[in-house]
């Protein structure tokens, strides 16, 4: 079993930055690919970014160049650095590993 806990969400103005963290409790963290998803009200959950065990990253077109995913295997953690935030980035952000999801962290971009 994998337990995931997200943190770092909050309220930020357009153009601002936030750094989300996903802490994982599993002995096999270093071999897992980790995914960040988000879900806005009334919308389907969408994949935002992913990172493989070797550090290969992918991004949704909507966040490419603004968001950066990274991992620290020593800390069993994955991060999502979000810069140049837009109103449309408002959503609950979730991390996922295998079939396990965290509880989510709210990101609100508003002036």
N, C-alpha and C positions, 0 to 999 in steps of 0.2 A: 504494500500500500504506500501511496505517496500523498503526503499532506502539503498543501501549498497555501501560503499566506501572503497576500498582497498588502502593500502599504505605500504611502506617499501621495495619494490623491489629495485633491483640494480645489479651492476656488482660485482662479488666476485670470488676469486680464488678457485679451487678445495680444499676441506677440510675446507673451511671457513663456516661462519654462517651468517644467516639473520633472522630477525624477521618480519613477515608480520602482519599487522593489518587489521581488517575489522570492520569499524564503521557502526552501523545500526541506522536508524532513524525510530523507531516504538515503540509504547507503550507496545507491546506484546513480546518484545525481550526475556524476561526471560523464556517464554514458548516455544520458537522456538528451533528446532534443526538447527545447522548451518553446512554448508559443505564447504570445500576447494576443488576446482578442479584445474586442470592445463591442458594447451593445448600447446603442442610443435608444431613447424611448420610442416605442412603436416600430423599431427597426430590428432586422435580424442581426444576430451576432456575427461579426466579421473578423477575419484574421488581419492583424495589424503588422506583426513581425514575428520572426522565428530565428532560432539559433540552434545549430546542431552541436553535437558533442565536440566536434573539431573546430567550432567557431564560425562556421559558414552561416551567413545571415541572409535573410530575405525580408522584403518590406512590401506592404501594399503601396500601390501607386500614389494614393492619397497622402501618404506620410513620408515617402522617399525624399531624402535630403533634409528632413526636419527631425525625424526620430532616429535614435540609435539604440540598438539592443546589444547588450553585453552580458558576460557571465563571469562569476568568480567561483570556480569549483572548490576552492579552499573554504569558502563561506557557504557553499550550497545555495548560491543566490544568483538571480538573473535580474538585470536592470533594464529599464526603458527610459532613456533620456529623451524628453520631448521638448523641442524648442520651437519657436515661432508658432505658438499654439493659435488655433483658429476656433471660431465659435462652433464649427462643425466637428471639432474634436471632443466636444462634450459627450460623455458616455460613462458607463461603468466599464472598467478595464479589468480583465481576468487573465491570469496565467494558467497554462495547461501543460501537463506532462502525461504522456500515455493517455489514459481515459480519465484522469483526475483533473479537477478544476479547483481553483481557489474560490474564495467567497466574493471577490471583486473589490475594487476601490473606485470611488466616484471621482471623476474629473469633470469640473465645470469651468468652462471658459466663458466669461461674461464681463462686459464693461459696466 
